[in-house]
Amino acid sequence: MEFPIIDVSKQSVSQFATACTREKAMRMVAWYRFVRPSLVLGTWVLAAAYIRWCLVHASAEELSLDAFMPGISGIGIVVLAMILWTFGRQMDAMNANRVRRMPETSDGPPPVTTLEVPHGEAGRCLVAYHDDDGMISHVVTAPDFERQAA
């Protein structure tokens, strides 16, 4: 059973039970809805309590700006690198000279496959085409793909 992690916590016991036993489905719902969020929240609460304890017991010398500058500088460098990386990727994506096309094959047309979505599911079935560099050149929905293949 493969669910996207963002959708798992929304699944009901009956939806999990379609892929496994009812007991396992109840354990999975309990884990994703109660135990895991409690662990995450508890970790943040413990981190905040530890930071508060450190600040209360720190000397004036430890709380000076000079003591925090190496950490602040490191965080600033990482943020700057992420911003530059993002702009670089966007500029590369907007490059008009980049060749984006379907790879040419001598085998003939691609094999025809059918993509079935189980009844009652919203289905996020997409077909991605890739260029020679392995980048996604374009994406079509499964019904469009099946119409093209027919």
C-alpha positions as CSV (number, residue, x, y, z in Angstrom):
1,M,0.0,0.0,0.0
2,E,1.6,3.2,-1.2
3,F,0.0,6.4,-0.1
4,P,1.5,9.9,-0.5
5,I,2.5,11.0,3.0
6,I,0.4,14.1,2.7
7,D,-2.8,12.1,2.2
8,V,-2.2,9.3,4.7
9,S,-3.5,11.1,7.7
10,K,-6.8,11.8,6.0
11,Q,-7.4,8.1,5.3
12,S,-10.2,6.4,7.3
13,V,-10.0,2.9,8.9
14,S,-12.2,1.5,6.1
15,Q,-9.8,2.9,3.4
16,F,-6.8,1.4,5.1
17,A,-8.7,-1.9,5.6
18,T,-9.1,-2.3,1.8
19,A,-5.3,-2.9,1.6
20,C,-4.7,-4.7,5.0
21,T,-6.5,-6.3,8.0
22,R,-8.8,-4.2,10.1
23,E,-6.4,-4.4,13.1
24,K,-3.5,-3.1,11.1
25,A,-5.7,-0.4,9.6
26,M,-6.6,0.8,13.1
27,R,-3.0,0.8,14.1
28,M,-2.1,2.8,11.0
29,V,-4.8,5.4,11.6
30,A,-3.8,5.7,15.3
31,W,-0.1,6.2,14.2
32,Y,-0.8,8.8,11.5
33,R,-3.5,10.7,13.3
34,F,-2.4,10.6,17.0
35,V,1.0,9.1,17.8
36,R,3.1,10.7,15.1
37,P,1.7,14.2,15.6
38,S,2.1,13.8,19.4
39,L,5.8,12.8,18.9
40,V,6.4,15.8,16.7
41,L,4.7,18.2,19.0
42,G,6.5,16.7,22.0
43,T,9.9,17.1,20.3
44,W,9.2,20.8,19.6
45,V,8.0,21.4,23.2
46,L,11.1,19.6,24.6
47,A,13.4,21.7,22.3
48,A,11.7,24.9,23.4
49,A,12.1,23.9,27.1
50,Y,15.7,23.1,26.6
51,I,16.4,26.4,24.8
52,R,14.6,28.3,27.6
53,W,16.7,26.4,30.3
54,C,19.9,27.2,28.4
55,L,19.0,30.9,28.2
56,V,18.0,31.2,31.8
57,H,21.3,29.6,33.0
58,A,23.6,31.4,30.6
59,S,25.9,34.1,31.7
60,A,25.9,37.6,30.2
61,E,29.0,36.8,28.2
62,E,27.3,33.8,26.6
63,L,24.3,35.9,25.7
64,S,26.3,38.5,23.9
65,L,26.0,39.1,20.1
66,D,29.6,38.0,19.6
67,A,28.7,34.5,20.9
68,F,25.8,34.2,18.4
69,M,27.6,35.6,15.3
70,P,29.2,32.3,14.1
71,G,25.8,30.6,14.1
72,I,24.0,33.6,12.6
73,S,26.7,33.8,9.9
74,G,26.4,30.1,9.1
75,I,22.6,30.3,8.8
76,G,22.9,33.4,6.6
77,I,25.3,31.7,4.2
78,V,23.0,28.7,3.9
79,V,20.0,31.0,3.2
80,L,21.9,32.9,0.6
81,A,23.0,29.7,-1.1
82,M,19.4,28.5,-1.3
83,I,18.2,31.8,-2.7
84,L,20.9,31.8,-5.4
85,W,20.2,28.2,-6.2
86,T,16.5,29.0,-6.6
87,F,17.2,31.9,-8.9
88,G,19.7,29.9,-10.9
89,R,17.2,27.1,-11.5
90,Q,14.5,29.5,-12.6
91,M,16.8,31.2,-15.0
92,D,17.8,27.8,-16.4
93,A,14.1,26.9,-16.8
94,M,13.5,30.2,-18.7
95,N,16.4,29.6,-21.1
96,A,14.9,29.8,-24.6
97,N,17.9,28.1,-26.2
98,R,17.4,24.9,-24.2
99,V,16.3,22.0,-26.5
100,R,13.2,20.3,-25.2
101,R,11.9,17.6,-27.4
102,M,10.9,14.0,-27.4
103,P,13.9,11.6,-27.8
104,E,13.9,10.0,-31.2
105,T,13.8,6.3,-31.3
106,S,14.0,3.9,-34.3
107,D,11.7,1.3,-32.7
108,G,8.6,3.0,-34.0
109,P,5.7,4.3,-31.9
110,P,5.8,3.7,-28.2
111,P,3.9,0.7,-26.8
112,V,0.3,1.3,-26.1
113,T,-0.6,0.9,-22.4
114,T,-3.8,1.5,-20.6
115,L,-3.8,3.3,-17.3
116,E,-6.7,2.3,-15.1
117,V,-7.9,4.3,-12.2
118,P,-9.9,2.2,-9.6
119,H,-13.5,3.2,-9.4
120,G,-14.3,5.9,-6.9
121,E,-10.7,7.3,-6.6
122,A,-10.0,10.8,-7.7
123,G,-6.8,9.5,-9.4
124,R,-3.8,11.7,-10.1
125,C,-2.6,9.8,-13.1
126,L,-0.3,11.7,-15.3
127,V,2.1,10.6,-18.1
128,A,5.4,12.5,-18.2
129,Y,7.5,12.7,-21.3
130,H,11.3,13.2,-20.9
131,D,13.9,14.9,-23.1
132,D,17.4,13.6,-23.9
133,D,18.8,15.1,-20.7
134,G,16.2,13.3,-18.6
135,M,14.3,16.4,-17.8
136,I,10.5,16.4,-18.1
137,S,9.5,18.0,-21.4
138,H,5.7,17.9,-20.9
139,V,3.0,16.2,-18.9
140,V,-0.4,14.9,-20.1
141,T,-3.3,13.4,-18.2
142,A,-3.9,9.7,-18.5
143,P,-7.1,10.1,-20.6
144,D,-5.2,12.4,-23.0
145,F,-2.4,9.8,-23.3
146,E,-4.9,7.1,-24.0
147,R,-6.6,9.2,-26.7
148,Q,-3.2,9.9,-28.3
149,A,-2.2,6.2,-28.2
150,A,-5.5,5.1,-29.8
